[in-house]
């Protein structure tokens, strides 16, 4: 049985948030067997929640039937051990269909990605988020990013009107605006640092009371990802500095070499550690051989993860 929105809100901050890659085979089709192995491997590190078919899972490239297959496989693999949060997105009516399907398949919550293509007014975005929240019993986390940047007034209205809106994931990084939003609604919503390579922003977000973040690198260096999380929680600033210097900052330099590399570099890392999820789908492109070689050196320097 799916968690209630309040149960999900309480569970998410307890540990690592995993965003599994979606596995594709040599022909570019969803590889369920490989995906199940990936989920089992990541689950062995006891994450607080797994976000399926999200940004790292290439939601934007999945067909509706593939989406259903990914969510069903993820829910089945977790078997109630960890909450499963499914992505939803595109236009309002399409997002509602994804929300209904995720609920049918047994997901515990939804991550609402920005609408497709067009910009919307604050009133339009409020109506969009409200419609999806009202279409499901699941707890909903809205992703504040790209063409879905919500003002404090909009977030306050959503929090008042949508009891199952439980979270605000930020991918913009405007600390001043985040502070205004948090002060407007207090503890009503769970806030999540959702920046690309969120670890590099973790100190800034922690400084305004947002210690929870999503980790893409957990997909291929889970022990290192957990070491960083533990250092952040304990206030071990020396360990944070060392991990930033040895891996995260040079990793970000490679990631910044190409558009869409926030996903491509994670798939490259997974391949390097023997957990390949296949190639990314267009319009993304894979990292170059030279970039993969740079990443391999970084990964080898931090040591084995299994």
N, C-alpha and C positions, 0 to 999 in steps of 0.2 A: 504494500500500500504506500502511495506517495506521501512524502512529508507534507505537513501543513506549511503555509507560508511562514508562520512564526517559528516553526521548528527549523526550517531551512535557513532563515535569517540567523538563528542562533548557532547553527552548525558551521556555516561558511568561515567565520573568523578563526576557527579552532586550529587550522593548519594550512598546508600547502594547497593551492588551487591549481589543479592540473587541467591542461587544455590539449587533449590528445590529438595528434595528427590523424588525418584520414588516409588510410593506406590504399594505394593504387597499384595494380599489377603492371606487367610489362606492356600491356595493351591500353593502360590508362583506366581500367575498370576498377570499381571498388573491390578490394581484396579483404573479404570478411575474415578469413583465417588469420591473416597477418594482423589485422586490426584487433582481433580478440587477444592475440599474444601481446600486443602492445598495451592494451588496457590491463591485462593481468600483470604485466611487468610493472607498470606505473602503480597499480593498486598495491603491489607488495611494499611500496614505500609509504602507504597509509596516508594518502591525501585527504583533505577535508571534504573535497567535492571534485567531480570531474565534469567539465564543460564539453559536451559532445557537439561536433559539427559546428564549431564556432569559427572565429577568424583563422586560428592556426589549423583548424580542421577543414578549411576551404569551403565554408558554407556557400559562398558566392558561386562556386563552380559545380555544386551538386544538383542533380535533377531531383524532383520531388520523390521519386521512388528510391533513389540512392539515399536521400535524407532519411527516409523511413527505415531503410536497411541499417544505416549507421546508428540511429537512435535505438532501434530494437536490439541490435547487437550489443550496444553499450549498456543498456538497461539489463539485459540478460547476463552479461559478463559481471556486472557489479553485484547483482543478486541481492540488492538491499544493503550491502556492506557500506556503500558510500552513496551520497546523493548524486543523482545525474541531472545536470542542467543542460537543456537543449537550446540551441539557437533558434531564433525566429527573425524574420526580416522581410524586406521588399515593401510593396505597397500595403496599405492597411488590411484589405480583404485577404491578400495572399498571406500576410503575417498571421492573421487569425486562423487561416487553414493550417499553417505550420503549428500554431499553438494548440489547436484542437488535436492534431495528429500526435504531437509530443505528449499531451495528456493521455491520449488513448493508449500510447505505447508504454506508459508507466514512468515517464520522466517526473522528477521532483520539482523542477522549476524551469524558467525560461530566461534566456539572455536575449533581450530585444535589441538587435543591431539597427543601425541607422536606416531610414527609408532609402529606396533605390533612386538614384540619379538626381531627383529634383530637390531644391531647397524648399523649406516650408516656413511659414510664419510661426511665432510662438503659439498662437491659437491653433494652427493646423497641427503642429507637433503634439500639443496637449490632447487634441481630439484623437490623434493617431494612437498615442500611448494608452489613453483611456479606453479606446475601443478594444485593444488587445487585452488589457487587464480584465475587462468585463466579459470577455469571451472565454475565460479559463478560470479554474479554481487554483491553478498553480501560482506559486510565488514568482514575481517578475522582477528582473533586474534590467534597468534601462541603461544603454551604453551611450554615454555623452561623448560624441565623437563626430568628426566630419560634418555632415549636414544635419546632425541632430544635437545641436548645442542648446541646452536648456537654461533659461534664466532662473534666478532664485524664486521669483514669483510663480513661474510655471511649475517648478518642482514642488513648491509649497501647495499649489492647487492640486497637483497630481497626488501628492501624499494624502491630502484630505479626502479626495474623491475616490481613490483606488486602494482599498484596504490590503489587497494582495500585491501591491507594489512594495517590494521589500528592499530594493537596492539601487544604487546609483554608481555605475562603473565609469570612471573618468579616463578618457584617452586624449584629452586636450593638454592638461598640465598647467592650467592657469591657476596658480595657487591662490591669488587674490579672489578670483571668482568662486573657487571651491570653498574658501573660507566664508564668503557671503552666503553661499547655498547652505552650508552646514549650519551656520548661525540662524538661518531662516527656519529650519525644520528640526533642529536639535537632534535627538537620537531616533527620530521616526524611521529613517532609512539607514541601511548599512552602506557605507562608502567603500569602494574598492579602487585601488590604483591599477588602472588598465592601460598604462603607457607601454609602448613597444620596449622590450627589455626593461620591464618595470623595476627590476633591482636597481638600475642606475638612478631612478627617481625616488627610491624607497625612503631615503632619509628626509627628503623634502616633504613627502606625503606624511610620514610619521610625525614630522614637526607640527602639522596642523591636525593631528589626531586621526590619521588614516593609515594604520599599520598594515592593513590587509591588501594583498596584491596578487595578481595572476602571473604565473611564471611560465614563459615559453621554453626556457632552457631546461626546465624539469623534464622535457621530452627526451633529452639525450644525456644530460649530466645530473641526474636526480640527487645524488649525494652532495654534490657541490651546491645545487639549488637549495637543498635543505640546510646545508651548513651556513649559507648566507641568511636564510630565514631565521635560524637559531641565533646567529650573531646579532641580527636586527632586534630580535625580541629581548635578548639579554643586554643589549647596549654595548656589545663588544666592538668598539669603534676601530680598534687595530685590525681585527679580523675582517671587518667590512672593507677597510682601506686596502688590505692585502688582496682580497678577492676582486675588488674593482681594478686594481693594478694588474694582477696576474691574468685575469680572464675577461672581465666584463667590459672594460674600456676598449681593449683591442678588438674584442668581439663586435662591439658597436661600430667600430671603424669599418670592419668588413661589411656589416649589415647595411651601412649607409652608402655603400658603393652602387647599389642598384635599387630601382623602384620595386616595391613589393617584396623586398628581401627579408622582411620580418618573418615571412613564412618560408621562403626559399632556404634561408640559412639554417632554420631549424630542421628542415628535411635533410639538408646536407649533414648536419651534426648527427642526426639519427643514423644516416648511412655510415658515417665514420665509426660509430660505436657498434656497428653490426646489427642495427635495428631499423633497416631501411623501410621507408613508407612509400617508396617509389618517387617518381618525378612530380613536380608541381604541374598543375594544369594551366594552360593559357587563360587569361592574359598574363599570368605570372611566368617568370622564366627562372631556370635553375642557376645557381651560382656557377661561375666559370671554374675551370680546373685550377687556375692559380689561386682563386679565392678559397676553394676547398682545401688546397694545400696549406694555406695560411691557417685556416680553421683547424685542420688536423694537428698542426703544431701546438696550438693553444690547448686543444683537448688532451693531447698526449702529455703535455706538461703538468696538467692537474691530476693525472693518474686515473686508474680504473674506477668504474662506478658500480659494477656488480659485486 
